[in-house]
Amino acid sequence: EKQQNLLQLFVNAPQQNYNQQQQQLGNSFDLYNVSNFNNDYAVKQFQYAYKQGLLPRGQVFNYNNPNHLQQAIQLFDVFYFAKDYNTFYQAACWARDRVNEGQFVYALSVAIVKRQDTQGVVLPPQSEVYPQLYINTRAIQQAQYYKQQGQKQVYVQSNNTNNYAYYQQQQQQQQQQQQNQQPFQNQEQYQNYQNYEQQYQNQYDYEGRVAYFTEDVNLNQQYAYQQIYYPAWFNSQKYGQKTQYQNGEAFYYYLQQVLARYNLERYANNLPTVQPFQFYQNIQPGYNPQLQYHNGYNVPARPNNIDYKNANAFYYQQLQNLDRRFADAVDSRQVKNVNGGKQALNSDNGVEILGNLVQANEYSANNFYYAAYNGLYGYFDVFRKLVGSIVEPYYQYQSAPGAVETNSAALRDPVFYQFIARVVYYFQAFKNQLTPYKQEQLEYPGVQVQSVNVDKLVTYLDEAEVELY
């Protein structure tokens, strides 16, 4: 029952909730009854923010906007500190139609993951909550067209790799569908198939050769889930949870594995290893995500070879400062802590400490020095904010956040991997300073390898299916 009720709250989140039972629960909920919560102060912070005015519904929730994120955290506090499950569920029903849908989905998702009484509840696929951030606008427009024609179930194919031969095949299938397929009764289901081939409309679009990987639905969902399950702002002491260890190592390991797989796909397509991001070179390549936010705003396209002079000067200076401090920590093998002292980096703690600094999580040695916005955003986040807003750095024309600034689409942008390469380079530079392992540290006396067998490696492209509501 919990699973069903909570999933219902995610259905068509940008629209008003049509579930009458949840509407009634929300209308009867008293936000200002502090006896419903285990932390009066945290809830009063949200009450004050709610009176002052939150991000309106229909606007894009930007994780890298400090005001947006702070409001989402305050909403999470309301959910998390609810005294029992029933209160939590009622609070969620109340918030469903009263707060920004992006903040609601994010705060509710993190609350479900972190609350003890919702353990075992499975979050809905992000691609079904916000399909517009995973499926290109052309496919969604086609699905809307078929719906207007009265069809109840259609299959729309999406291809983002500029594959000329596949486009011809796609058009033929669509023509056949228009001629032959009849509407189905009692079911509305729109499905998307992403197929990728090896011939390209533009032979100079080298990055497009690995689009089958970077634009993979499950890959991008996995990164979005990383931000939900391991939010950098989460404080174990504040929320009464056990201290987590190896957070920094896990963060580095994830980046290193994504980069390794990305480079492997590049090798397979005759592309060189991705080069680390450079401050004094124009941003190459450009990227057009062909995505749209739920409110109709397009995810901005970034032109090729864009100059950093176009960037927001404040963000640019912030990123350079954090980069220099991180590089100094690697070179000196020590970091500055909040008390002004220094903490040495060694083979036991070095990767963990550096990973915490980059992520700017609760275990960071000094978020006031190695992070921005009073420790809310780390080195990695500031980069995303800089590049994500570079098309319109001073927000004169109300452009939406760029792909690299969006958790659901960051891995689609080639420049994101360039910055991952820069971060991984610093970690490897630190490791290269360490004393090599001795033979006795690596060997296992008495153990002999008799044989090694490897299963047959098979490379293939599969289809991803996404339901559009």
C-alpha positions in Angstrom: 0.0 0.0 0.0 2.9 2.4 0.8 4.4 1.7 -2.6 1.2 2.4 -4.4 0.3 5.5 -2.5 3.7 7.1 -2.8 4.0 6.3 -6.5 0.7 8.0 -7.1 2.2 11.2 -5.8 4.8 11.2 -8.7 2.2 10.7 -11.5 2.1 13.8 -13.7 3.8 15.8 -11.1 3.7 19.1 -13.1 -0.1 18.9 -13.1 -2.6 19.1 -10.2 -3.1 15.8 -8.4 -6.3 14.1 -9.7 -6.4 11.6 -6.9 -9.3 12.8 -4.7 -8.3 10.9 -1.6 -4.8 12.5 -1.6 -6.4 15.9 -2.3 -8.5 15.5 0.8 -5.6 14.4 2.9 -3.6 17.4 1.8 -6.4 19.8 2.4 -6.9 18.5 6.0 -3.2 18.6 6.9 -2.1 21.3 9.3 1.5 22.4 8.5 1.6 24.7 11.5 0.9 22.0 14.1 4.5 21.5 15.3 3.5 18.5 17.4 3.4 16.5 14.1 7.2 16.8 13.8 10.3 15.7 15.6 12.2 18.9 14.9 10.3 22.1 15.6 13.1 24.4 14.4 13.6 22.8 11.0 9.9 22.8 10.3 9.5 26.5 11.3 12.3 27.3 8.8 10.1 25.9 6.0 7.0 27.6 7.4 8.8 31.0 7.3 10.0 30.3 3.7 6.5 29.2 2.6 5.1 32.5 3.9 7.8 34.5 2.2 7.2 32.7 -1.1 8.8 29.6 -2.6 9.8 28.9 -6.2 6.4 29.0 -8.1 5.0 25.9 -9.7 5.7 25.7 -13.4 9.3 27.0 -13.0 12.4 24.9 -13.5 13.9 23.6 -10.3 17.7 24.1 -10.7 19.7 22.0 -8.2 22.7 24.3 -8.7 20.7 27.4 -7.7 21.3 27.9 -4.0 17.9 29.4 -3.3 16.1 26.5 -5.1 18.2 23.9 -3.4 17.8 25.5 0.1 14.0 25.5 -0.3 14.1 21.8 -1.4 16.1 20.9 1.7 13.6 22.7 3.9 10.8 20.8 2.3 12.8 17.6 2.8 13.0 18.5 6.5 9.2 18.6 6.7 9.0 15.2 5.2 11.9 13.7 7.1 11.0 15.0 10.6 7.3 13.9 10.3 6.7 12.0 13.5 5.3 8.9 11.8 4.5 7.5 8.4 0.9 8.8 8.3 2.0 12.3 9.1 4.7 12.0 6.4 2.2 10.8 3.8 -0.2 13.6 4.7 2.5 16.2 4.5 3.5 14.9 1.0 -0.2 15.0 -0.1 -0.3 18.6 1.2 2.9 19.6 -0.7 1.9 17.8 -3.9 -0.1 20.7 -5.3 1.3 23.6 -3.2 5.1 23.7 -3.9 7.2 23.6 -7.1 6.9 20.2 -8.7 10.7 19.9 -9.2 11.4 20.6 -5.6 8.6 18.3 -4.5 9.8 15.3 -6.6 13.4 15.8 -5.4 12.6 16.3 -1.7 10.1 13.4 -1.6 12.5 11.1 -3.4 15.3 11.8 -0.9 12.9 11.5 2.0 11.7 8.0 0.8 15.3 6.9 0.6 16.3 8.3 4.0 13.2 7.6 6.2 13.3 4.3 8.1 9.6 3.6 7.6 9.8 3.9 3.8 12.7 1.5 3.4 11.9 -1.0 0.6 9.7 1.5 -1.3 11.0 1.6 -4.9 11.3 5.1 -6.5 9.7 5.5 -9.9 12.0 5.7 -12.9 13.2 9.2 -13.4 12.6 8.8 -17.1 8.9 8.3 -16.4 8.6 11.2 -14.0 10.3 13.6 -16.4 10.5 11.9 -19.8 11.2 15.2 -21.4 14.7 15.1 -20.0 15.5 11.7 -21.4 13.6 11.6 -24.7 14.2 14.1 -27.4 11.5 16.7 -28.2 10.9 15.3 -31.7 9.8 11.9 -30.3 7.5 13.5 -27.7 6.0 15.8 -30.3 5.2 12.7 -32.4 3.6 11.0 -29.4 1.4 14.0 -28.8 0.4 14.1 -32.5 -0.7 10.5 -32.4 -2.7 11.2 -29.2 -4.5 14.1 -30.9 -5.3 11.6 -33.8 -7.2 9.5 -31.2 -4.7 6.7 -30.9 -4.4 5.1 -27.5 -1.2 3.2 -27.9 1.7 4.0 -30.2 5.4 3.3 -30.5 7.6 6.2 -31.2 11.2 5.7 -32.0 13.8 8.2 -31.0 17.3 8.5 -32.3 19.8 11.1 -31.2 22.9 10.0 -33.1 22.4 11.8 -36.4 22.3 8.4 -38.1 21.1 9.1 -41.6 20.3 5.6 -42.6 18.2 5.0 -39.5 16.1 8.1 -40.0 15.0 6.7 -43.4 14.0 3.5 -41.7 12.2 5.4 -38.9 10.2 7.4 -41.4 9.1 4.3 -43.3 7.9 2.7 -40.0 6.0 5.8 -39.0 4.2 5.9 -42.4 3.2 2.3 -42.0 1.9 2.9 -38.5 -0.2 5.9 -39.7 -1.7 3.7 -42.4 -2.3 0.5 -40.6 -2.5 0.9 -36.8 -5.9 1.3 -35.3 -6.6 2.9 -31.9 -6.6 0.6 -28.9 -9.3 0.8 -26.2 -9.0 1.3 -22.5 -5.3 1.9 -22.5 -3.1 4.9 -23.0 0.6 4.0 -23.3 3.2 5.7 -25.3 6.5 3.9 -25.6 9.9 5.1 -26.9 12.6 3.0 -28.4 16.1 4.4 -28.7 18.1 2.7 -31.4 21.6 3.5 -32.5 23.5 2.5 -35.7 27.0 3.3 -37.0 26.4 5.6 -40.0 26.1 9.3 -39.4 24.5 12.1 -41.3 27.4 14.4 -40.4 30.8 12.6 -40.7 32.5 15.4 -38.7 30.3 14.9 -35.7 32.9 12.8 -33.9 31.2 13.1 -30.5 28.0 11.7 -32.0 29.7 8.4 -32.5 29.4 7.7 -28.7 25.9 9.2 -28.3 24.5 5.7 -27.9 26.4 5.7 -24.6 26.2 9.3 -23.4 22.5 9.6 -24.2 21.6 6.2 -22.8 18.5 6.4 -20.6 19.6 4.1 -17.9 23.1 5.7 -17.7 21.6 9.2 -17.1 19.0 7.8 -14.7 21.8 6.3 -12.7 23.5 9.6 -12.3 20.2 11.3 -11.2 19.8 8.5 -8.6 23.3 9.2 -7.3 22.2 12.7 -6.4 19.1 11.3 -4.6 20.7 8.5 -2.7 23.9 10.4 -1.8 23.1 14.1 -1.6 26.2 16.1 -0.6 24.2 18.4 1.7 22.8 15.5 3.9 24.1 15.7 7.5 24.1 12.4 9.4 24.2 14.2 12.8 21.4 16.5 12.0 19.2 13.7 10.7 20.2 11.2 13.4 21.7 8.6 11.1 24.8 6.5 11.4 28.1 8.0 10.2 28.9 6.8 6.6 32.4 5.9 5.8 34.3 5.9 2.5 32.0 8.6 1.0 34.9 10.3 -0.7 36.3 7.1 -2.0 32.9 6.1 -3.4 32.5 9.5 -5.1 35.9 9.2 -6.7 35.4 5.6 -7.7 32.1 6.5 -9.5 33.7 9.2 -11.5 36.7 7.1 -12.4 34.5 4.2 -13.5 32.3 6.5 -15.7 35.4 8.0 -17.3 36.9 4.6 -17.9 33.8 3.4 -19.6 33.4 6.6 -21.7 37.0 6.3 -22.9 36.5 2.6 -23.7 33.5 3.6 -25.9 35.7 6.2 -27.6 38.4 3.7 -28.3 35.8 1.4 -29.9 34.8 4.3 -32.3 38.4 5.4 -33.2 38.3 8.4 -31.0 41.2 9.5 -28.7 41.0 9.6 -24.9 39.1 12.6 -23.6 41.4 15.4 -22.6 41.0 17.1 -19.2 39.1 20.4 -19.1 41.4 23.5 -19.6 40.6 26.9 -18.3 42.3 28.9 -21.0 40.9 27.2 -24.0 37.5 27.7 -25.6 34.9 25.1 -24.8 34.8 22.4 -27.4 32.7 20.7 -28.6 29.3 22.4 -28.5 26.2 20.4 -27.6 22.6 20.5 -28.6 20.6 18.2 -26.2 17.3 18.4 -28.1 15.5 18.2 -24.8 12.8 20.2 -23.1 11.8 20.9 -19.6 8.3 20.1 -18.5 7.2 23.7 -18.7 8.1 24.0 -22.3 11.5 25.7 -21.9 14.2 24.2 -24.1 17.4 22.9 -22.5 19.8 25.4 -24.1 22.2 24.4 -26.8 25.8 25.5 -26.4 27.6 26.6 -29.6 30.9 25.0 -30.5 34.2 26.8 -29.6 32.5 29.2 -27.1 34.8 31.6 -25.4 35.1 31.6 -21.6 34.8 35.4 -21.8 31.1 34.7 -22.2 30.9 33.0 -18.8 29.7 34.6 -15.6 32.9 36.2 -14.3 32.0 35.5 -10.7 31.5 31.7 -11.3 34.6 31.6 -13.4 36.7 33.2 -10.6 35.1 30.9 -8.0 36.0 27.8 -10.1 39.6 28.9 -10.6 40.0 29.5 -6.8 38.6 26.1 -5.9 40.8 24.5 -8.6 43.9 26.2 -7.3 43.2 25.2 -3.7 42.5 21.6 -4.7 45.7 21.4 -6.7 47.6 22.9 -3.8 46.2 20.2 -1.5 47.3 17.5 -4.0 50.8 18.9 -4.5 51.5 19.6 -0.8 49.7 16.3 0.3 47.9 18.2 3.0 44.6 20.1 3.4 43.5 23.0 5.6 40.9 22.2 8.2 38.3 24.5 9.7 40.5 25.3 12.7 43.3 26.7 10.5 45.5 23.6 11.0 46.7 21.2 8.4 45.8 17.5 7.8 48.3 15.3 6.1 47.2 13.1 3.2 48.6 9.5 3.1 47.9 6.2 1.5 45.2 5.4 4.0 43.1 8.6 4.0 44.2 10.6 1.0 41.6 9.5 -1.6 38.8 9.7 1.0 39.7 13.2 2.1 40.1 14.5 -1.5 36.8 12.9 -2.5 35.0 14.6 0.3 36.5 17.9 -0.7 35.4 17.6 -4.3 31.9 16.5 -3.4 31.7 19.1 -0.5 29.8 16.6 1.7 29.5 16.7 5.5 32.8 14.9 6.0 34.8 17.5 4.1 37.8 18.9 6.0 36.8 22.4 5.3 33.8 23.3 3.2 34.2 27.0 3.8 37.6 26.9 2.0 37.2 24.1 -0.6 33.5 24.8 -1.5 31.3 27.7 -2.5 28.1 29.3 -1.2 29.0 28.6 2.5 29.8 25.0 1.7 26.6 24.2 -0.2 28.4 23.6 -3.5 31.6 21.9 -4.2 34.3 22.1 -6.9 32.3 19.8 -9.2 29.0 21.7 -8.7 30.6 25.1 -9.5 31.9 23.8 -12.8 28.4 22.6 -13.7 27.0 26.0 -12.8 29.6 27.8 -14.9 29.2 25.8 -18.0 25.5 25.2 -17.6 24.8 29.0 -17.7 27.4 30.0 -20.2 24.9 30.6 -23.0 23.2 33.2 -20.9 25.6 33.9 -17.9 23.7 36.7 -16.3 20.1 35.4 -16.8 18.8 38.4 -18.7 16.5 36.4 -20.9 15.2 33.7 -18.4 17.0 30.8 -20.1 16.6 27.4 -18.4 19.6 25.6 -17.0 21.9 23.8 -19.5 22.2 20.1 -19.8 25.4 19.8 -17.7 23.6 21.7 -14.9 20.7 19.1 -14.9 21.1 15.9 -12.9 19.1 14.0 -15.5 21.1 15.2 -18.5 24.6 16.0 -17.3 26.2 12.8 -18.7 24.8 13.6 -22.2 27.2 16.6 -22.5 30.7 15.8 -23.8 32.3 18.6 -21.8 31.1 17.0 -18.6 33.5 14.1 -19.2 36.3 16.6 -19.7 35.8 17.9 -16.2 35.6 14.4 -14.8 38.9 13.8 -16.5 40.4 16.9 -14.8 39.2 15.7 -11.4 40.4 12.1 -11.9 43.8 13.6 -13.0 44.2 15.2 -9.7 43.5 12.0 -7.8 45.9 10.1 -10.0 48.6 12.8 -9.4 48.2 12.3 -5.7 48.4 8.5 -6.0 51.6 8.9 -8.1 53.3 10.6 -5.1 52.7 7.6 -2.8 55.2 4.9 -2.1 54.7 1.9 -4.4 53.4 -1.3 -2.8 55.9 -3.8 -1.7 55.7 -7.3 -3.1 54.7 -8.8 0.2 51.7 -6.4 0.3 50.4 -7.8 -3.0 51.2 -11.5 -2.9 49.2 -14.2 -1.2 51.7 -16.9 0.0 50.5 -20.4 -0.7 48.0 -19.3 -3.4 48.6 -20.4 -6.9 46.6 -19.5 -10.0 45.9 -22.7 -11.9 44.0 -21.3 -14.8 42.0 -18.2 -16.0 38.8 -18.5 -18.0 37.0 -15.5 -19.5 33.5 -15.8 -21.0 33.0 -14.7 -24.5 32.7 -11.0 -24.8 29.7 -9.8 -26.8 29.1 -6.2 -27.8 25.6 -5.3 -28.9 23.1 -2.4 -28.8 19.8 -2.8 -27.0 16.6 -0.9 -26.9 15.4 1.2 -24.0 11.7 1.5 -23.4 10.1 4.5 -21.7 6.4 5.0 -21.0 5.1 8.5 -21.7 2.1 9.7 -19.9 
